[in-house]
Amino acid sequence: MRRLQESDLKDRVMWMNDVAVYPSMGFTPPISLENTVNWYRSNLSNNKRVDCVFVNEIGELLAMAGLTGIDYSCRKAELYLFVNPNRQRQGLGKKATYLLCKYAFNVLHLNKVFLYTNATNIGAQRVYESVGFKLEGTHREERMVDGNYEDRFYYGLLAKEFDYDQIPLLMIGCNSLIMNCIDVGGG
């Protein structure tokens, strides 16, 4: 796991415009590279967010995730995640979510990580629940999808509920947040 870099943005835009990604996220394509570069540069010094990428041992981008709206007064942040559309359903989302939560609790000393997901995104719900997130509420008819209202689920995970022993955490370098070997073989 390392910080998002400007060189990652072309892939980020490609993923965000992919039909396997954008329906479950809170944006509507087309997403442009120019706007994404501007967004990235404007957030470089924003201490209320951490944007990361997950790579394997050969440098292939596996997932992008982050913590946004970091509130240091009550020690919480919102998690977002999207997995490389060509690498979905391989267990990478669970591993990325787990590592980002471990970073949030161990390094940022947050008390809570929360997220929103679509009621129809059963795969994401399974991932989040397997990491320890609890369904805390439903935002009824929160989004319009293909002309129909859809509920959004609010999930939360507290530091005291988190299983800290699943995957080891090693801090490295100034541009890297966490280095961990993600087994890309699944599970």
C-alpha positions in Angstrom: 0.0 0.0 0.0 1.4 3.4 -0.9 0.1 6.9 -1.5 -1.7 7.7 -4.7 0.7 9.4 -7.2 0.0 11.5 -10.2 1.3 8.7 -12.4 -1.6 6.5 -11.1 -4.3 8.9 -12.3 -4.6 7.6 -15.9 -5.5 4.2 -14.5 -7.8 5.8 -11.8 -9.8 7.6 -14.6 -10.0 4.4 -16.7 -11.3 2.4 -13.7 -13.8 5.2 -12.7 -15.2 5.2 -16.2 -15.5 1.4 -16.2 -19.1 -0.1 -15.9 -17.7 -2.6 -13.3 -16.8 0.3 -11.0 -18.9 3.4 -11.4 -22.4 2.1 -10.6 -21.3 1.3 -7.0 -19.5 4.6 -6.5 -20.9 8.1 -6.0 -19.8 9.6 -9.3 -21.2 9.7 -12.8 -19.0 9.2 -15.9 -17.4 10.4 -17.9 -14.6 11.3 -15.6 -11.8 13.3 -17.3 -8.1 13.0 -16.7 -7.8 16.8 -16.6 -10.3 17.1 -13.8 -8.8 14.2 -11.9 -5.3 15.8 -12.1 -6.8 19.0 -10.8 -8.5 17.1 -8.0 -5.3 15.3 -7.1 -3.2 18.5 -7.0 -5.7 20.4 -5.0 -5.7 17.6 -2.3 -2.0 17.1 -2.0 -1.8 19.1 1.2 -5.3 18.1 2.5 -4.7 16.5 5.9 -8.3 15.4 6.1 -7.9 12.6 3.5 -5.5 9.8 2.6 -5.7 8.3 -0.9 -3.8 5.1 -1.6 -3.1 2.4 -4.2 -2.5 -1.2 -3.6 0.1 -2.9 -5.8 1.5 -6.4 -6.1 5.2 -7.3 -6.1 5.6 -6.4 -9.8 3.9 -3.0 -9.4 0.6 -3.9 -10.9 -2.2 -1.6 -9.6 -4.7 -3.8 -7.8 -7.0 -1.4 -6.0 -7.4 2.3 -5.0 -8.8 3.3 -1.7 -8.8 6.1 0.8 -10.0 7.7 4.0 -11.9 10.9 3.5 -13.3 13.6 5.8 -10.9 12.6 8.5 -12.2 14.1 11.7 -9.4 14.2 14.3 -11.7 15.6 17.0 -13.9 12.5 17.1 -11.3 10.3 15.4 -13.3 9.0 12.5 -13.1 8.8 8.7 -15.0 7.5 5.7 -13.5 4.7 3.7 -13.8 4.3 -0.1 -12.5 1.5 -2.3 -12.5 0.4 -5.9 -10.7 -2.6 -7.3 -9.1 -2.9 -10.7 -12.0 -4.0 -12.9 -9.7 -6.8 -14.4 -8.9 -8.1 -10.9 -12.3 -8.2 -9.2 -13.6 -11.2 -7.2 -10.1 -12.3 -6.2 -10.2 -11.2 -2.5 -8.3 -8.0 -3.2 -11.1 -5.7 -1.9 -11.1 -7.5 1.5 -7.3 -7.3 1.8 -7.2 -3.6 0.8 -10.1 -2.8 3.2 -8.4 -4.6 6.0 -5.1 -2.9 5.5 -6.6 0.6 5.2 -8.5 0.0 8.4 -5.4 -1.2 10.1 -3.6 2.0 9.0 -6.6 4.1 10.2 -6.5 2.5 13.7 -2.8 1.9 14.2 -1.2 4.9 12.5 -3.9 7.6 12.5 -5.3 6.4 15.8 -8.9 6.7 14.6 -11.7 5.3 16.7 -14.1 4.6 13.8 -14.0 4.0 10.1 -17.4 4.2 8.3 -18.6 3.8 4.7 -21.7 3.8 2.5 -22.6 1.1 0.0 -25.5 0.5 -2.3 -28.2 -1.9 -0.9 -27.8 -3.9 -4.1 -24.0 -4.3 -3.8 -24.1 -7.7 -2.0 -20.4 -8.4 -2.8 -19.2 -5.2 -1.1 -21.4 -5.9 1.9 -19.8 -9.3 2.3 -16.4 -7.9 2.0 -17.0 -5.2 4.6 -18.7 -7.5 7.0 -15.9 -10.0 6.7 -13.5 -7.3 7.9 -15.7 -6.6 10.9 -18.0 -3.7 9.7 -21.4 -3.6 11.2 -24.5 -2.4 9.4 -25.6 0.7 11.4 -28.4 2.1 9.3 -30.2 2.5 6.0 -30.5 5.7 4.0 -33.8 4.9 2.3 -34.2 5.8 -1.4 -30.9 7.7 -1.3 -29.9 7.3 -4.9 -31.5 7.2 -8.3 -30.3 4.3 -10.4 -31.7 3.6 -13.9 -34.9 5.6 -13.0 -35.4 3.7 -9.7 -34.7 4.7 -6.1 -32.1 2.7 -4.3 -31.2 2.5 -0.6 -27.7 3.1 0.7 -26.3 1.2 3.7 -24.2 2.9 6.4 -21.5 0.6 7.9 -19.2 1.3 10.8 -16.2 -0.4 12.3 -14.8 0.6 15.7 -11.1 0.2 16.7 -12.0 -2.0 19.6 -13.9 -4.4 17.3 -11.1 -4.7 14.8 -9.1 -8.0 14.4 -5.5 -6.6 14.3 -3.9 -10.0 13.6 -5.1 -11.0 10.1 -2.3 -9.3 8.0 1.0 -7.8 9.4 1.6 -4.1 8.9 5.1 -2.6 8.2 5.7 1.1 7.8 8.2 2.2 5.2 9.5 5.3 3.3 8.1 8.8 3.1 6.0 8.2 -0.1 4.8 4.8 1.1 2.2 4.4 3.8 2.2 0.7 4.4 4.1 -2.0 2.6 2.5 -5.4 2.6 2.7 -8.4 0.3 -0.9 -8.9 -1.0 -1.3 -12.4 -2.1 -3.0 -11.9 -5.5 -4.0 -15.5 -5.8 -7.3 -15.0 -4.0 -8.8 -15.6 -0.6 
